[in-house]
Amino acid sequence: MRIIKAITQFAVSELELLPLIDEAWIKRGPHVPGDPESFRVDMGRVIGSEGETAIKIVTENGTPVIRAVYPVK
């Protein structure tokens, strides 16, 4: 298991976070090249505290089990 350190935060309220993750899961496309457990989803708007506009979703061994979600540029 990989441990991912994230130093950024989402710039949405607690009530908006789960719907945001749901939206990203629905919008996801192919996995990140070379990393079949990860998806990078462009959300088309600022969602991170440092101006990030995309979400990285990390799944467990190619399953739909989500291990981590965090904002990325």
Backbone as a ProteinNet text record, in pm:
[ID]
protein_1_A
[PRIMARY]
MRIIKAITQFAVSELELLPLIDEAWIKRGPHVPGDPESFRVDMGRVIGSEGETAIKIVTENGTPVIRAVYPVK
[TERTIARY]
84.5	0	89.2	57.3	130.4	67.8	150.3	100.9	118.6	11.8	14.6	6	101.1	99.6	44.2	-60	-119.7	-106.9	-61.6	-46.7	-150.4	-237.4	-341.4	-474.7	-570.9	-703.6	-807.2	-923.6	-1034.3	-1084.8	-1127.7	-1181.3	-1333.1	-1393.1	-1539.1	-1580.6	-1706.8	-1755.5	-1768.4	-1783.5	-1803	-1924.8	-2029.2	-2151.6	-2131.5	-2035.9	-2011.1	-1909.9	-1835	-1724.8	-1770.1	-1862.8	-1906.6	-1970.2	-2059.4	-2110.8	-2000.5	-1896.1	-1783.6	-1710.7	-1685.6	-1619.7	-1707.9	-1837.2	-1930.6	-1924.6	-1923.8	-1916.4	-1787.5	-1675.1	-1547.4	-1549.3	-1607.5	-1614.2	-1694.3	-1803.1	-1886.3	-1812.3	-1736.2	-1666.1	-1535.4	-1486.1	-1353.2	-1347	-1230	-1204.9	-1107.1	-1016.5	-915.1	-822.2	-758.5	-666	-543.9	-469.3	-346.2	-248.4	-188	-93.9	16.1	36.5	138.1	94	-27.6	-78.4	-224.1	-248.3	-384.7	-476.8	-421.6	-504.3	-550.9	-502.7	-530.3	-603.4	-686.6	-759.1	-738.7	-716.9	-708.9	-829.4	-913.2	-1038.7	-1039.5	-1044.6	-1052.7	-1195.6	-1209.7	-1342.8	-1389.8	-1299.7	-1339.4	-1363.2	-1323.3	-1337.6	-1240.7	-1214.5	-1123.8	-1191.3	-1120.7	-1174.2	-1074.9	-951.2	-848.4	-805.2	-750.3	-710.8	-592.8	-523	-409.7	-439.6	-567.5	-607.6	-620.2	-615.2	-626.6	-764.3	-764.6	-890	-920.4	-840.5	-861.3	-855.5	-909	-909.1	-837.4	-752.1	-691.6	-764.3	-808.2	-877.2	-786.4	-755.7	-671.7	-759.5	-764.5	-847.3	-759.8	-823.8	-753.7	-744.1	-624.1	-594	-695.8	-731.7	-821.1	-966.8	-1002	-1141.6	-1207.7	-1338	-1401.7	-1389.7	-1308.4	-1286.4	-1188.8	-1234	-1151	-1065.5	-933.6	-839.1	-803.8	-799.3	-762.5	-821	-850.7	-900.4	-839.9	-778.8	-722.6	-711.2	-709.5	-699.2	-558.8	-551.9	-424.5	-439.4	-325	-326.7	-339.5
-117.4	0	123.9	217.7	344.2	443.6	524.8	632.3	761.8	835.6	959.2	1076.2	1166.9	1286.1	1401.1	1461.2	1575.5	1696.9	1807.2	1928.2	2033.2	2000.5	2093.9	2048.5	2137.4	2106.5	2144.8	2085.7	2125.3	2261.8	2341.6	2475.4	2473.4	2372.4	2359.4	2326.5	2348.5	2317.5	2166.1	2125.4	1982.8	1927.7	2008.8	1964.1	1947.3	2021.3	2014.9	1907.6	1856	1765.3	1632.6	1563.6	1434.4	1448.6	1547.7	1565.9	1597.1	1669.2	1698.7	1570.2	1484.3	1356.8	1269.6	1266.9	1191.9	1242.8	1374.7	1434.8	1392.7	1396.2	1356	1208.8	1124.1	980.7	956.8	1029	1015.3	1066.2	1175.4	1237	1167.2	1078.5	1022	952.7	956.9	889.3	776.8	757	652.9	685	582.6	602.3	683.2	730.8	804.9	708.1	746.8	656.2	608.6	478.9	419.9	398.7	440	424.6	380.1	250.5	201.3	219.4	263.3	285.2	429.6	519.3	662.5	723.9	821.6	899.3	1046.7	1128.7	1273.2	1330.6	1405	1454.7	1607.3	1670.3	1815.8	1856.8	1938.7	1979.4	2109.8	2180.3	2300.7	2422.5	2411.5	2522.6	2499.6	2603.6	2591.3	2509.5	2405.6	2318.7	2300.8	2351.1	2335.6	2468	2461.6	2582	2654.5	2587.8	2650.2	2669.1	2682.3	2708.2	2585.4	2467.9	2344.7	2335.5	2282	2268.4	2123.5	2031.6	1889.5	1808.7	1688.8	1597	1469.6	1420.1	1289.4	1189.6	1082.2	974.2	852.3	796	675.5	561.1	454.9	339.3	225.8	124.9	8.5	-99.6	-118.8	-226.7	-240.5	-128.5	-133	-159.8	-158.3	-177.8	-40.8	-34.5	94.7	145	78.1	121.2	239	353.9	474	477.5	492.9	501.1	644.2	731.5	871.8	960.2	1082.7	1184.4	1317	1389.7	1519.5	1609.3	1742.2	1837.7	1836.7	1854.5	1865.9	1974.1	2025	2127.1	2061.6
0	0	0	-88.3	-93.4	3	64	148.8	71.8	57.2	-19.3	76.6	65.5	149.1	66.9	113.5	45.5	134.8	77.7	157.8	119.7	31	-9.8	47.2	40.8	91.9	-12.2	1.2	-84.4	-40	-136.7	-108.7	-121.8	-60.5	-58.5	84.6	114.2	248.7	266.6	390.6	419.5	346.2	335.4	267.4	117.3	60.6	-83.6	-122.3	-25.6	-56.7	-117.3	-55.3	-109.1	-247.2	-270.9	-406.8	-508.2	-466.3	-555.2	-593	-494.8	-522.7	-611.3	-586.2	-671.7	-815.5	-831	-964.9	-1035.7	-962.7	-1021.5	-1061.6	-978.6	-1009.2	-1137	-1152.8	-1273	-1397	-1382.9	-1495.5	-1532.3	-1446.6	-1469.7	-1605.8	-1662.9	-1789.9	-1766.8	-1862.4	-1845.3	-1728.8	-1675.4	-1564	-1608.6	-1512.7	-1538.7	-1605.9	-1720.4	-1787.8	-1692.5	-1689.6	-1603.4	-1459.9	-1427.1	-1290.6	-1296.5	-1313.2	-1332.2	-1211.7	-1098.2	-979.7	-967	-1053.9	-1036.9	-1155.7	-1123.2	-1223.1	-1191.1	-1295.3	-1278.8	-1350.6	-1278.3	-1333.4	-1329.5	-1447.1	-1455.3	-1421.7	-1319.1	-1274	-1338.7	-1407.9	-1479.1	-1389.8	-1265.1	-1170.2	-1055.1	-980.1	-866.4	-756.3	-712.1	-606.2	-492.3	-512	-410.2	-350.3	-232	-158.3	-221.8	-312.6	-380.7	-529.6	-563.6	-701.6	-789.5	-731.9	-811.4	-877.2	-998.4	-1072.8	-1110	-1059	-1089.1	-959.2	-966.9	-853.4	-895.9	-808.3	-830.6	-742.6	-803.5	-733	-739.1	-623.9	-616.9	-569	-648.7	-614.9	-562.6	-513.4	-460.6	-566.5	-618.2	-713.7	-826	-889.8	-1003.8	-970.1	-843.5	-802.5	-788.7	-768.5	-744.8	-600.6	-520.1	-382.1	-384.6	-334.4	-335.1	-209.2	-230.4	-117.7	-82.3	-182.8	-157.5	-265.1	-225.5	-318.9	-274.1	-369.1	-332.3	-454.4	-430.9	-541.9	-602.7	-734.2	-806.2	-912.3	-959.2	-1064.8	-1198.9
[MASK]
+++++++++++++++++++++++++++++++++++++++++++++++++++++++++++++++++++++++++

